[in-house]
Amino acid sequence: MSKTMLTKRKTTSSSAHRDTRKTRKWSARVTQTSDAMDLRKNVFRLSDPKKIARSVKRSAQQSNRRKGTPYQSAMSMLNFYINRAGKNLTPAKKEKLEKAKEELKVLFHRTDD
């Protein structure tokens, strides 16, 4: 291979890497700058799925910036966090958040509210 080809490959690779770095943090940017509802700080770190669900529900109901129903907004926020955390989420934490989603369904579909 010629030196020119090696240089070109390296440039292409560096350019692709630079583009990847810019797009890799999209979820952090969305979390910080979007008009999504405001959540209690560290709500997803709570140990009890019921507390997580209640807090997310409360935030969704109080929000004036949501586009859908409170239920849709709350469930979307939980799903967004689970998807954003991705492979860095331990199985135990993922299970806790999945239980919070189930609890959220129960909270929103009660007839006594």
N, C-alpha and C positions, 0 to 999 in steps of 0.2 A: 504494500500500500504506500502511496506517496505521502509526503509530509503534508501536502495541501488537503488530502482527504482526511487525514487524522485531525488536522486543525478544524476542518469543517464539521466533522463528527462531534468533536469536543464542544464546539460552539453550539451546535444543535442540542446536544445533551444539556449543556448549561442553561440554554434558553428554556428548554422544556422543564428543567428543574426549577428555574425561577418562576415560571408560570404555575407550577404545582404549589410552590410555597404561597403564592398569592391566593390561590383558590382553596387551599387546605383549611384556612381559618374562617370560612364563610359562616359557619354556624355561630361562632363567637361574635362576629359582626352583626348577624341577625339578632342575636340575643341582646346586644347592647344598643342597637339603633332602631329596631323595628317598633311599630306601634302595637306590639303584642301586649297583653295584659301584664300588669306588674304582679310579681309573685313575692311572697315573703322570702327574705334572704335565707339561703341554704335549706329551702323547703324539701328538696329531694334528698337531703342527708338525714332527715328525721328517721328514727328507727321503726316507727309504727306506720304501716301502710294506711291505716284509718286516719291518722293525723295528717298524712300527706294528702289524702283525698279530700278531707275537710278543708284544709288550707287552700288547695287548688280550686275547690268549688267556691269558697268564699271570695277568692280573687276574681274568678270568672264572673260571679254575680255582681261584684262591685265595679267591674271594669266598664268604662264608657267607650273604650276603643276597640272592642271586639266586633268582628264582622258577622259571626254566626250566633247561635244560641249559647248560653252559658255552658251547657253540657258539651257542645262541640268544641268550644274554646278550651275548656278544661282538659278534655280528652286529647285534643291536639297538642296541648302544651306537654302533657305527660309523654305522648308518643315522640314528640320532638326531642325531649330530653333523652329518652331511651335510645333513639336513633343517633343522636349526636354523640352520646357517650360511646356507642358502638362497642368495639372490642375491648375498650378499657374498662367496661363495666363488669364487675365480678358476677358470677352466677347468682350469688346470694343477693346482691343489690338489684340485679335484673328481676329476680323473683319477687323481691319486695315491691318494686315498681309495678310489676304486672299485677300483684295483689292490690296495689293502690288503684289501678285501673278498674279492677272488679268492684272494689269498694265505691269508687266514683259512680259506677253504673247503679249500684244499690242506692246511694245517696240521692241521685237525681231522679230515680224512678219510684221513690217512695210516694205513697198517696197522702201521707200525713203532712207534707210540707206546704 
